[in-house]
């Protein structure tokens, strides 16, 4: 069973601010999910060959070929904030504690 300290730790890692009701629901849900894994560990898999994927995957991507490049003036005009030296300033996406 998942305890409250583990829920708090997971919420902190995921940067979630959970209410007491949400913590209780999350604890119940995760405990139920782990119960499913316990059921799977009881299944007899002797003689069953390991399978990486259920289907064979084929790379259907195009070749990576260099093409036309946008002019710097076009790119900087579309940017939220451009610098005089041609660099582009974008909003911060990663927060640090």
C-alpha positions in Angstrom: 0.0 0.0 0.0 1.1 3.5 -0.8 1.4 5.8 2.3 0.8 9.5 2.6 4.5 10.3 2.6 5.0 8.6 -0.7 2.0 10.5 -2.2 3.5 13.8 -0.9 6.9 12.8 -2.4 5.3 12.0 -5.8 3.3 15.2 -5.8 6.5 17.2 -5.1 8.3 15.5 -7.9 5.4 16.2 -10.3 5.0 19.7 -8.9 1.4 19.1 -8.0 -0.4 20.9 -5.3 -3.0 18.4 -4.1 -5.8 19.0 -1.6 -6.4 16.4 1.1 -9.2 14.9 -0.9 -7.0 14.6 -4.0 -4.2 13.1 -2.0 -6.6 10.4 -0.6 -8.0 9.7 -4.1 -4.4 9.5 -5.5 -3.4 7.1 -2.7 -6.4 4.9 -3.4 -5.8 4.9 -7.2 -2.1 4.1 -7.0 -2.7 1.4 -4.4 -5.2 -0.2 -6.8 -2.7 0.1 -9.8 0.0 -1.6 -7.7 -2.5 -4.3 -6.9 -2.8 -5.0 -10.6 0.9 -5.5 -10.8 0.8 -7.9 -7.9 -1.8 -9.9 -9.8 0.4 -10.0 -12.8 3.4 -11.2 -10.8 1.3 -14.3 -9.8 0.8 -15.3 -13.5 2.9 -18.4 -14.5 5.1 -17.2 -17.4 7.4 -20.2 -17.6 8.0 -21.1 -21.2 6.6 -17.9 -22.5 9.1 -16.1 -24.8 9.8 -12.5 -24.0 8.3 -10.0 -26.4 9.7 -6.6 -27.1 6.8 -5.2 -29.1 3.5 -6.7 -30.3 4.0 -5.5 -33.9 7.1 -5.1 -36.0 7.9 -1.4 -36.4 9.3 0.0 -39.6 10.8 3.4 -39.8 8.6 5.4 -42.2 10.3 8.8 -41.8 11.6 10.7 -44.7 15.4 11.1 -45.3 16.8 14.1 -43.4 17.8 16.3 -46.3 18.8 20.0 -45.8 16.4 22.4 -47.4 15.8 26.1 -47.8 16.6 28.2 -44.7 14.5 31.1 -43.5 16.2 34.4 -43.7 17.3 35.8 -40.3 15.1 38.8 -40.7 12.0 36.6 -41.2 12.8 34.5 -38.1 13.5 37.5 -35.9 10.4 39.2 -37.0 8.3 36.2 -35.9 10.1 35.8 -32.6 8.5 37.1 -29.4 11.7 39.1 -28.6 14.8 39.3 -30.8 18.2 40.7 -29.8 20.3 43.1 -32.0 22.9 40.3 -32.5 20.3 38.0 -34.2 19.6 35.8 -31.2 16.1 35.1 -30.0 14.9 35.4 -26.4 12.2 32.9 -25.5 10.2 32.5 -22.2 11.8 30.3 -19.6 10.4 26.8 -19.6 12.3 25.2 -16.7 12.0 26.5 -13.2 14.7 26.0 -10.7 14.3 25.7 -6.9 
